[in-house]
């Protein structure tokens, strides 16, 4: 899996005496995307964004990305009954603490209801909604998403989400080419898989 080489971007910014705003303007990319790349929240920008950044710094696009290994999935247990028996026999007496998530500060308390049940903090995803050939970055809760579809005829991804009271909103992410669309689709699928939303 390819990810942006943040150290290389920082090095090039220092060499060219550019700040993030100047980089975004020179590369003709959204300032929010540029900030996301620099703070690490966007680790896999689209191919067109990487190409624009490379052109801005006068380097090859492949020098701005690094290859990282994907985490291997654990193989399924050959004997499910035995595995279930082991899990039950080694279960702790008290409920296990909530898993630590890197996107939430460790000192931030989890919300607890009177019965002592932990609420799950929602995940959010940034969608670059296309509206009349204009891009509106929109932060949406993954819990509100009811479906995601890839458009096979056009370089678009369709996201349907619930906005309350039996109302849905259909959001469209439009891309310059099919490669950028496919790269974004892979990002979305990886995002949902790592959070256990997809199998």
C-alpha positions in Angstrom: 0.0 0.0 0.0 1.4 3.4 -0.9 1.3 6.3 1.5 2.6 9.9 1.3 6.2 10.4 2.5 5.5 13.1 5.0 9.2 13.6 5.9 10.0 14.2 2.2 7.2 16.8 1.9 8.5 18.6 5.0 12.0 18.5 3.7 10.9 20.0 0.3 8.9 22.7 2.1 12.0 23.7 4.1 14.2 23.7 1.0 11.8 25.9 -0.9 10.9 28.2 2.1 7.2 27.5 1.5 4.4 27.2 4.0 1.4 24.9 3.7 -0.8 27.7 2.3 1.7 28.5 -0.4 2.2 24.8 -1.2 -1.6 24.4 -1.6 -1.9 27.4 -3.8 1.1 26.4 -6.0 -0.1 22.8 -6.3 -3.7 24.0 -6.9 -5.1 21.7 -4.2 -7.5 22.5 -1.4 -5.9 24.1 1.7 -7.8 21.7 3.9 -6.3 18.7 2.0 -2.8 20.2 2.2 -3.3 20.6 6.0 -4.6 17.1 6.2 -1.5 15.8 4.4 0.8 17.7 6.7 -0.9 16.7 10.0 -1.1 13.0 8.9 -4.9 12.8 8.7 -4.7 12.3 5.0 -2.0 9.6 4.5 -3.1 8.4 1.1 -4.0 11.4 -1.1 -5.2 10.9 -4.6 -2.8 10.3 -7.4 -3.6 13.6 -9.0 -2.8 15.4 -5.7 0.5 13.7 -5.4 1.3 14.6 -9.1 0.4 18.2 -8.4 2.6 18.3 -5.3 5.5 16.7 -7.3 5.1 19.3 -10.1 5.2 22.1 -7.5 8.4 20.9 -6.0 10.0 19.8 -9.3 10.4 16.2 -8.3 9.0 12.9 -9.5 5.7 11.8 -8.0 7.1 8.4 -6.9 9.6 10.2 -4.6 6.7 11.6 -2.6 5.2 8.2 -1.7 6.5 5.2 0.3 5.4 1.6 0.2 4.1 0.2 3.5 3.0 -3.3 4.3 -0.6 -4.0 5.0 -1.4 -5.7 8.3 -1.9 -9.4 7.7 -5.3 -10.8 8.8 -5.3 -13.5 11.4 -6.2 -16.9 9.9 -9.6 -18.4 11.0 -9.5 -21.0 13.6 -9.9 -24.5 12.2 -12.1 -25.6 15.2 -14.6 -22.9 16.0 -16.1 -24.8 19.0 -12.7 -25.2 20.6 -11.8 -21.6 20.1 -15.1 -20.5 21.6 -14.5 -22.8 24.6 -11.1 -21.3 25.1 -12.4 -17.7 24.9 -15.2 -18.5 27.4 -12.9 -20.2 29.9 -10.4 -17.3 29.8 -13.0 -14.5 29.9 -12.2 -11.9 32.5 -14.5 -11.4 35.5 -14.8 -7.6 34.9 -15.7 -6.0 31.6 -12.6 -5.3 29.5 -11.7 -1.6 29.2 -12.5 0.2 26.0 -9.8 -0.3 23.3 -7.5 2.7 23.0 -7.9 4.5 19.7 -5.1 6.7 18.3 -7.5 9.4 17.2 -8.8 10.0 20.7 -6.7 11.6 23.4 -5.9 9.1 26.3 -6.9 11.6 28.9 -10.3 12.2 27.4 -13.0 10.3 29.4 -15.4 8.0 27.6 -19.1 8.9 27.9 -20.8 6.6 30.4 -24.5 6.2 31.0 -25.9 5.6 34.5 -25.8 1.9 34.0 -22.0 2.1 33.4 -22.1 1.2 29.7 -19.5 2.9 27.5 -20.8 4.7 24.5 -18.9 4.1 21.2 -17.5 7.4 19.9 -18.6 7.8 16.3 -16.0 7.9 13.5 -16.1 10.7 11.0 -15.0 10.8 7.4 -14.3 13.8 5.2 -16.3 13.7 1.9 -15.4 16.1 -0.9 -19.0 16.7 -2.0 -19.4 17.9 -5.6 -22.0 20.6 -6.0 -22.4 22.3 -9.3 -18.7 21.7 -10.3 -17.6 23.0 -6.9 -16.2 20.9 -4.1 -17.6 21.3 -0.6 -15.6 19.3 2.0 -18.1 17.8 4.4 -17.4 15.9 7.6 -20.0 13.1 8.1 -20.5 10.4 10.7 -19.9 6.9 9.5 -23.0 5.9 11.5 -25.2 8.0 9.2 -24.0 6.3 6.0 -26.5 3.9 4.5 -24.8 3.0 1.3 -21.7 3.8 -0.9 -21.7 3.1 -4.6 -19.1 3.4 -7.3 -20.2 4.8 -10.6 -19.0 2.5 -13.3 -19.7 4.9 -16.2 -18.3 8.1 -14.7 -15.4 8.8 -12.3 -17.8 9.3 -9.3 -18.6 7.8 -5.9 -22.1 8.1 -4.5 -22.7 8.2 -0.8 -26.2 8.0 0.7 -26.6 9.1 4.3 -29.5 9.5 6.7 -30.1 13.1 7.8 -32.9 12.3 10.2 -36.7 12.0 10.1 -36.7 9.5 7.2 -34.7 11.8 5.0 -31.6 10.8 3.1 -29.0 12.9 1.4 -27.1 11.7 -1.6 -23.6 13.0 -1.9 -21.4 12.7 -5.0 -17.6 12.8 -5.0 -16.5 13.6 -8.6 -13.0 12.9 -9.8 -10.8 14.0 -12.7 -10.2 10.4 -13.8 -11.0 6.8 -13.1 -7.7 6.2 -11.4 -8.4 8.9 -8.8 -11.8 7.5 -8.2 -10.5 4.0 -7.8 -7.8 5.2 -5.4 -10.4 7.0 -3.3 -12.7 3.9 -3.4 -9.7 1.8 -2.0 -9.2 4.5 0.8 -12.9 4.3 1.8 -12.9 0.5 1.8 -9.7 0.4 3.9 -11.2 3.0 6.3 -14.3 0.9 6.8 -12.5 -2.4 7.1 -10.0 -1.1 9.7 -13.0 0.1 11.8 -14.9 -3.2 11.6 -17.7 -1.7 9.5 -17.0 -4.0 6.6 -15.8 -7.6 6.9 
